[in-house]
C-alpha cells in the first residue's frame, strides 16, 4: 500500500477514535437489577399536568337552568410539563458487545425524562427512553452512563457490554417542556329534578360523534357537585329548576389520574 495512503488512513482512524469516548461507569447493574431501577423512578419536581379549558365561561354568576338546558360546553386539552434533554450535537452510542443495540440521537431531539431516583449511596440519576425503548441513564453532570437499558420486551434488562459516545465531549441540555397529552369536547346537560335528586348528563363528543354519555345523580340538597372536569355550587333548587354558580379557570393544575378517566383523544406528536 502507498505509504502516504497508509499514513492518511491512520490519521483518520486516530481522529475518529479521539472523538469517541467510553462513557463513565455508573455501576448501576452492580447495585440494582433493571426492573427494580424502573420501579424506583419518581417524577421530577417540575413534572405536572394541566387542564386547559376553551369555553364561554360565566364565572361567579348565578345561572338558572331548566330540564335539558346545557350548563356548559367546553373544548378541553390536557397538557403535561416535564424535563427534557436535548443533545448539543448529533450523538451516536456504540456498544462494545456485538449483539447489543447501538443508538443515534439527532441534535435538538427532545428526550423526555421519565423519572429520577437517588440511590442509597446518595448518587442521583435521571432516566430517558428513546422511541426504540432503549433507555439512557443521565448523571448529575448531564452525561450518559455507559450502560443502556433495553425495555423493548419484558423484562427490561441492562444491555451487555459498555457504551462509547461519539463525539465524546457532547453533553445534554436540560429544559422544561410542555406537551399535549389529550383533548376532547365535553357538554354538561341539566337533566331535571325528580325523586329528590338532581340529574346531570356528562357527554363527550369527538368529531360530532358522541363517544361517551354518563348520567350523574345528586341529592337535591347537595351544596357542591362535580360532573366530569367541573365543580359547581348549587345555589338553589325550586320548581324543577336549578341555580348554579361556578369558577372554572382557563388553565389549572390537574391530577393526571382524573384525566385518565375521561375519553380523550390522544394527541399525536
C-alpha positions as a printed Julia matrix, in Angstrom:
269×3 Matrix{Float64}:
   0.0    0.0    0.0
   1.17   3.52  -0.72
   2.82   4.83   2.47
   1.0    8.15   2.12
  -2.37   6.4    1.95
  -1.44   4.3    4.98
  -0.41   7.38   6.97
  -3.61   9.2    5.95
  -5.79   6.27   6.97
  -4.0    6.08  10.32
  -4.6    9.79  10.95
  -8.31   9.48  10.1
  -8.61   6.48  12.43
  -6.84   8.35  15.21
  -9.08  11.4   14.78
 -12.22   9.22  14.84
 -11.1    7.47  17.99
 -10.36  10.81  19.64
 -13.93  11.92  19.01
 -15.4    8.82  20.65
 -15.17   8.23  24.39
 -16.18   5.45  26.73
 -18.92   6.78  28.98
 -18.49   6.91  32.78
 -19.22   3.68  34.62
 -22.1    4.43  36.99
 -22.06   0.86  38.4
 -25.83   0.64  38.1
 -26.03  -3.02  37.13
 -23.92  -3.85  40.17
 -26.34  -2.26  42.63
 -29.74  -2.78  41.02
 -31.5   -5.06  38.54
 -33.19  -3.24  35.66
 -36.86  -3.8   36.68
 -36.12  -2.52  40.19
 -34.43   0.55  38.72
 -37.59   1.45  36.78
 -39.83   0.76  39.78
 -37.89   3.25  41.9
 -38.2    6.11  39.41
 -40.1    9.13  40.72
 -41.42  12.18  38.8
 -39.13  15.18  38.67
 -40.13  18.25  40.69
 -41.26  20.13  37.58
 -43.47  17.32  36.24
 -47.13  18.42  36.33
 -50.4   18.1   34.43
 -52.75  20.94  33.47
 -56.34  21.25  32.33
 -56.83  23.88  29.62
 -60.45  24.94  29.03
 -61.81  26.8   25.99
 -65.42  27.82  26.63
 -67.75  30.77  27.11
 -67.26  30.99  30.85
 -69.57  32.94  33.17
 -67.56  32.65  36.36
 -69.22  33.84  39.56
 -72.67  34.4   38.04
 -75.88  32.83  39.33
 -77.1   30.74  36.4
 -80.54  29.08  36.37
 -81.31  26.03  34.24
 -84.41  24.03  33.42
 -84.58  20.44  32.2
 -82.38  19.72  29.13
 -80.59  23.08  29.31
 -76.85  22.99  28.55
 -74.91  24.04  31.64
 -71.56  24.34  29.93
 -69.92  23.27  26.68
 -66.15  23.26  26.53
 -63.21  22.09  24.49
 -60.5   20.86  26.8
 -56.89  19.9   26.45
 -54.73  18.11  28.96
 -51.06  19.03  28.84
 -48.05  17.92  30.83
 -44.83  19.67  31.71
 -41.72  17.59  32.14
 -37.98  17.78  31.89
 -36.47  17.03  28.51
 -32.87  16.61  27.45
 -31.5   17.98  24.18
 -28.19  16.81  22.75
 -25.78  19.6   21.9
 -25.0   17.86  18.59
 -25.82  14.65  16.7
 -24.89  11.8   19.01
 -24.21   8.12  18.47
 -23.8    5.46  21.14
 -21.97   2.27  20.23
 -22.0   -0.86  22.34
 -18.85  -2.91  22.89
 -20.98  -6.07  22.73
 -21.6   -7.16  19.15
 -25.23  -8.21  19.58
 -26.25  -5.25  21.76
 -28.06  -2.39  20.0
 -26.45   0.89  19.05
 -28.27   4.21  19.23
 -28.27   7.52  17.34
 -29.84  10.73  18.64
 -30.15  13.77  16.35
 -29.38  17.18  17.83
 -32.35  19.14  19.2
 -34.46  15.99  19.56
 -36.28  16.19  22.92
 -35.79  13.17  25.15
 -38.44  13.25  27.87
 -37.21  12.47  31.36
 -39.43   9.63  32.57
 -38.24   9.9   36.15
 -35.39  10.32  38.57
 -34.03   8.45  41.54
 -31.45   8.77  44.27
 -29.54   5.64  45.24
 -28.74   4.64  48.8
 -25.19   5.9   48.34
 -26.52   9.4   47.53
 -25.93   9.34  43.77
 -28.72  10.91  41.7
 -29.77   9.94  38.18
 -32.46  10.67  35.58
 -33.81   8.24  33.02
 -34.8    8.88  29.4
 -36.15   6.4   26.89
 -35.99   6.68  23.1
 -38.74   5.66  20.67
 -36.93   2.34  20.29
 -37.46   1.78  24.04
 -33.76   1.96  24.67
 -33.07   3.84  27.88
 -30.18   6.07  28.88
 -29.29   6.94  32.46
 -28.06  10.52  32.92
 -25.88  11.62  35.83
 -25.86  14.99  37.62
 -23.39  16.39  35.12
 -25.77  15.72  32.2
 -23.63  12.83  30.95
 -24.94   9.44  29.95
 -23.75   6.38  31.87
 -22.06   3.55  30.0
 -24.98   1.14  30.44
 -28.09   1.14  28.27
 -31.4   -0.27  29.49
 -33.3   -2.33  26.93
 -37.06  -2.14  27.56
 -38.13  -3.31  24.1
 -39.5   -6.55  25.54
 -40.24  -7.62  29.12
 -38.5   -7.9   31.41
 -36.23  -4.86  30.88
 -32.54  -5.66  31.16
 -29.23  -3.85  31.2
 -27.66  -4.35  27.78
 -24.45  -6.36  27.66
 -21.21  -4.52  27.02
 -20.42  -0.87  27.6
 -21.27   2.26  25.65
 -19.0    4.68  23.86
 -20.28   8.07  22.8
 -19.34   9.99  19.69
 -18.45  12.82  19.84
 -17.04  12.21  23.28
 -17.31  15.8   24.54
 -21.03  16.27  23.72
 -23.46  16.81  26.61
 -27.17  17.22  27.15
 -29.01  20.43  27.96
 -31.97  20.28  30.35
 -35.17  22.2   29.59
 -38.72  22.06  30.88
 -41.16  21.45  28.0
 -44.93  21.22  27.79
 -46.53  18.51  25.72
 -50.18  17.98  24.77
 -51.43  14.69  26.23
 -55.11  14.55  25.27
 -58.03  16.61  24.05
 -61.78  16.39  23.81
 -65.1   18.23  23.92
 -67.46  17.88  26.87
 -71.05  19.03  27.36
 -72.83  19.15  30.72
 -76.64  18.98  30.4
 -79.14  19.51  33.25
 -81.49  16.51  33.28
 -84.07  17.88  35.72
 -85.26  17.31  39.3
 -87.11  14.17  40.34
 -87.42  11.88  43.32
 -85.39  14.25  45.45
 -82.45  14.09  43.02
 -80.71  16.36  40.59
 -79.69  14.77  37.3
 -76.87  15.9   35.02
 -75.62  14.28  31.83
 -71.9   14.3   31.01
 -71.48  13.99  27.24
 -68.15  13.68  25.44
 -68.03  14.44  21.72
 -65.4   13.6   19.11
 -65.79  14.95  15.56
 -69.56  15.4   16.01
 -69.94  11.84  17.33
 -70.9   11.1   20.94
 -68.21   8.86  22.4
 -69.46   8.77  25.99
 -72.6    9.76  27.87
 -72.9    9.33  31.63
 -75.77  10.26  33.96
 -74.92  11.72  37.36
 -77.42  11.92  40.24
 -77.08  14.08  43.34
 -79.21  14.76  46.37
 -81.26  17.9   45.75
 -79.87  19.39  48.97
 -76.26  18.96  47.89
 -74.21  22.15  48.12
 -71.41  21.24  45.69
 -71.41  18.76  42.83
 -68.74  17.56  40.41
 -69.57  16.49  36.86
 -66.68  15.45  34.64
 -63.88  18.01  34.9
 -66.02  20.71  36.55
 -67.28  21.54  40.04
 -70.49  23.54  40.58
 -72.01  25.24  43.62
 -75.73  24.54  43.97
 -77.28  27.9   44.91
 -80.98  26.97  44.73
 -83.35  24.22  43.63
 -87.02  25.09  43.1
 -89.92  24.34  40.73
 -87.87  21.93  38.64
 -85.08  24.46  38.12
 -81.56  24.59  39.48
 -79.41  27.66  40.03
 -75.67  27.06  39.88
 -72.52  29.06  40.24
 -69.04  28.02  39.14
 -65.47  29.27  38.98
 -63.68  27.48  36.15
 -60.13  28.51  35.29
 -58.98  28.54  31.69
 -55.86  26.77  32.9
 -55.44  24.9   36.18
 -53.28  22.15  37.7
 -54.76  18.7   37.25
 -54.45  15.33  38.92
 -53.4   13.18  35.96
 -55.23  10.17  37.42
 -58.53  12.06  37.0
 -57.8   12.78  33.34
 -57.28   9.09  32.63
 -60.99   8.53  33.33
 -62.07  10.89  30.55
 -62.48   9.65  26.93
 -59.86  11.98  25.48
 -58.27  11.72  22.06
 -54.57  11.08  22.17
 -52.58  13.96  20.69
 -50.11  12.88  18.04
 -46.67  14.41  18.29
